[in-house]
């Protein structure tokens, strides 16, 4: 009856295999560590991808929005503004300003949120500057607050079930998108936007 004890040659081969596997695993461990600290370049690439996705969602959700953004002086996109609260809390997000389809700066937005929310709520907030004057005033400010520094006409669904395009003629038009589409009855009043380094 054959012995169940591995031969010396088999044990040696197993030991060599274990050493090789360990040697291969070590570089893999060391190469994944830096990824836990994303570089500024990676942060910008991630931001650009998220902004592209938010704009695509806007174009697919709101008729005429692509044309509006195309002829605008600039568009400020916050792909994910997250608010958490039980009664009074805060919303925060980061985004970028695009002029002529090129990123011209990175910004953060902060606003108070009132009302009970079940966990974190995320939405995309997009500001379209339809005039050069409105964009210049925004870019010259170091802290821009909706309502205090500019009036933002928030796009919404009209009584006939379609987008109310009367707001498209205002200097700054705001869009708020959730997972289910354009959010109705929302206010951007009090949102403060400041430039940041990505």
Secondary structure, DSSP 8 states (H G I E B T S, - for coil): ---SS--HHHHHHHHHHHHHHHHHHHHHHHHHHGGGS--HHHHHHHHHHHHHHHHHHHHHHSTTHHHHHHTSSEEEEEEEEEEE-SSEEEEEEEEEEEETTEEEEEEEEEEEEES--SS-EEEEEEEEE-SHHHHHHHHH-SSEEBTTTB--EE--B-TTSSB-GGGGGSSEEEEEEETTEE-SS---TT-EEEEE--
